[in-house]
Amino acid sequence: MKEELILLSKAFKNGERIPERYTCDGLDISPPLKIKGPDEGTKSFALILDDPDAPMGVFDHWLIWNIDPKIREIEENVPKQENVLRGAVQGRNSARRIGYMGPCPPYGTHTYRFKLYTLDIKLDLNAGATKKDLEKKMEGHIIQHTLLRGTYSRR
């Protein structure tokens, strides 16, 4: 029986408020993440952080793929550059910048989805790609996926 894929953070629990440190009101750095239960056939991880509550439609905050399958912890503050974590590649968020962009809702409480995928290949996709590009390349290669949700509202 396959183990369940789980994504956790020591900064916040699933469904809870994301600490200000990881938002536009704080340091705007990526939170620490921990991966449990990836399939043995995993060749890479991909991670998408988005906000489905954004007023103009889903807002993409972070795209990162080709994360080494041996990695189980992603430390906070992944650099905002194309290549990170010994071979992982970052895409362009909805603000058209490379790397993590923390929660910054214009009003109300928004839900932020950290979506982790295990893939059976390393993706042939250049840095700066969009979520649409990433999702297209992942088609047919997803072994497992999981979701970690956090919320945030500005004070």
C-alpha positions as a printed NumPy array, in Angstrom:
array([[  0.   ,   0.   ,   0.   ],
       [  1.281,   3.445,  -0.951],
       [  2.057,   5.914,   1.781],
       [  0.062,   9.149,   1.71 ],
       [  1.92 ,  12.235,   0.494],
       [  1.85 ,  14.971,   3.146],
       [  3.092,  18.574,   3.092],
       [  3.567,  20.29 ,   6.463],
       [  5.03 ,  23.499,   7.804],
       [  6.426,  24.14 ,  11.262],
       [  5.324,  27.775,  10.784],
       [  1.575,  27.03 ,  10.613],
       [ -0.818,  24.071,  10.667],
       [ -3.119,  23.13 ,   7.795],
       [ -5.999,  25.608,   7.602],
       [ -4.444,  28.055,  10.069],
       [ -3.192,  31.616,   9.658],
       [  0.149,  32.049,   7.897],
       [  2.503,  34.044,  10.161],
       [  3.088,  37.646,   9.091],
       [  6.808,  36.909,   8.617],
       [  5.955,  35.046,   5.376],
       [  3.684,  37.772,   3.936],
       [  3.981,  41.221,   2.349],
       [  3.441,  42.688,   5.824],
       [  6.537,  40.89 ,   7.121],
       [  9.76 ,  39.665,   5.504],
       [  7.949,  38.201,   2.447],
       [ 10.037,  35.015,   2.598],
       [  8.897,  31.475,   1.848],
       [  7.898,  29.393,   4.875],
       [  9.676,  26.188,   5.895],
       [  8.046,  23.086,   4.402],
       [  8.362,  19.39 ,   5.19 ],
       [  7.536,  16.53 ,   2.791],
       [  6.418,  13.092,   3.991],
       [  5.427,   9.927,   2.132],
       [  6.58 ,  10.43 ,  -1.465],
       [  6.264,   7.427,  -3.785],
       [  9.484,   5.45 ,  -4.405],
       [  9.209,   6.197,  -8.14 ],
       [  9.357,   9.962,  -7.62 ],
       [ 11.906,  11.632,  -9.915],
       [ 11.085,  15.212,  -8.841],
       [  8.679,  17.391,  -6.865],
       [  6.778,  20.427,  -8.117],
       [  5.146,  23.02 ,  -5.868],
       [  2.534,  25.636,  -6.713],
       [  1.301,  28.257,  -4.242],
       [ -1.81 ,  30.122,  -5.298],
       [ -4.676,  32.223,  -3.957],
       [ -8.085,  31.19 ,  -5.354],
       [ -9.753,  34.089,  -3.508],
       [ -7.965,  36.843,  -5.451],
       [-10.422,  39.393,  -6.903],
       [ -9.228,  38.995, -10.517],
       [ -9.131,  35.182, -10.443],
       [ -6.524,  32.761,  -9.098],
       [ -3.271,  34.552,  -8.247],
       [ -0.082,  32.49 ,  -8.469],
       [  2.384,  33.252,  -5.673],
       [  5.106,  30.643,  -6.224],
       [  6.074,  28.041,  -8.81 ],
       [  9.024,  25.71 ,  -8.249],
       [  9.794,  22.381,  -9.932],
       [ 12.532,  19.771, -10.382],
       [ 12.97 ,  19.692,  -6.614],
       [ 15.266,  16.749,  -5.827],
       [ 13.197,  13.738,  -4.67 ],
       [ 15.637,  13.2  ,  -1.762],
       [ 14.707,  16.566,  -0.257],
       [ 12.324,  16.24 ,   2.688],
       [ 12.68 ,  19.751,   4.12 ],
       [ 12.674,  23.045,   2.284],
       [ 14.095,  25.661,   4.62 ],
       [ 12.457,  29.077,   4.843],
       [ 13.577,  31.919,   2.582],
       [ 14.217,  30.131,  -0.719],
       [ 16.121,  32.764,  -2.773],
       [ 14.139,  34.649,  -5.42 ],
       [ 16.301,  33.463,  -8.299],
       [ 15.815,  31.051, -11.198],
       [ 17.848,  28.096,  -9.885],
       [ 17.717,  27.044,  -6.224],
       [ 17.872,  23.992,  -3.946],
       [ 20.588,  22.152,  -5.892],
       [ 18.768,  21.96 ,  -9.231],
       [ 15.214,  23.155,  -8.657],
       [ 13.836,  25.793, -11.025],
       [ 11.457,  28.657, -10.233],
       [  8.786,  30.145, -12.42 ],
       [  7.124,  33.494, -12.767],
       [  4.342,  34.35 , -10.309],
       [  1.294,  36.431, -11.266],
       [  3.277,  39.612, -10.533],
       [  5.685,  38.368, -13.256],
       [  8.555,  37.947, -10.808],
       [ 10.703,  34.878, -10.181],
       [ 10.265,  33.104,  -6.864],
       [  8.061,  33.342,  -3.821],
       [  5.632,  36.206,  -3.29 ],
       [  3.938,  36.1  ,   0.089],
       [  0.253,  36.523,   0.842],
       [ -0.944,  40.114,   0.482],
       [ -4.725,  40.129,   0.099],
       [ -6.256,  43.515,  -0.799],
       [ -9.126,  42.851,   1.641],
       [-10.668,  40.053,   3.692],
       [ -9.241,  36.68 ,   4.576],
       [ -7.829,  34.66 ,   1.697],
       [ -6.91 ,  30.986,   1.522],
       [ -3.487,  30.096,   0.154],
       [ -2.931,  26.645,  -1.34 ],
       [  0.516,  25.032,  -1.273],
       [  0.042,  22.233,  -3.836],
       [  2.797,  19.602,  -3.915],
       [  3.143,  17.048,  -6.713],
       [  5.38 ,  13.998,  -7.054],
       [  6.354,  13.427, -10.679],
       [  7.751,  10.45 , -12.566],
       [ 10.149,  12.702, -14.545],
       [ 12.275,  15.822, -14.223],
       [ 10.564,  18.549, -16.231],
       [ 12.146,  20.077, -19.31 ],
       [ 10.91 ,  23.581, -18.567],
       [ 12.859,  26.814, -18.445],
       [ 12.979,  29.148, -15.46 ],
       [ 10.386,  31.894, -15.617],
       [  7.655,  29.637, -16.997],
       [  4.046,  30.282, -15.984],
       [  1.673,  28.022, -14.051],
       [ -0.075,  27.174, -17.307],
       [  3.274,  26.016, -18.796],
       [  4.088,  24.023, -15.66 ],
       [  0.699,  22.305, -15.476],
       [  0.917,  21.359, -19.163],
       [  4.371,  19.774, -18.674],
       [  3.155,  17.864, -15.568],
       [  0.189,  16.295, -17.441],
       [  0.433,  12.523, -17.401],
       [  3.411,  12.549, -15.017],
       [  1.782,  13.155, -11.61 ],
       [  2.169,  10.205,  -9.231],
       [  0.754,  11.871,  -6.089],
       [ -0.4  ,  15.257,  -4.979],
       [ -1.306,  16.904,  -1.705],
       [ -2.403,  20.25 ,  -0.376],
       [ -1.423,  22.439,   2.576],
       [ -3.75 ,  25.381,   3.16 ],
       [ -3.049,  28.565,   5.062],
       [ -5.055,  31.733,   5.498],
       [ -4.104,  35.368,   5.784],
       [ -5.782,  38.737,   6.224],
       [ -4.041,  42.052,   6.611],
       [ -4.35 ,  43.82 ,   9.952]])
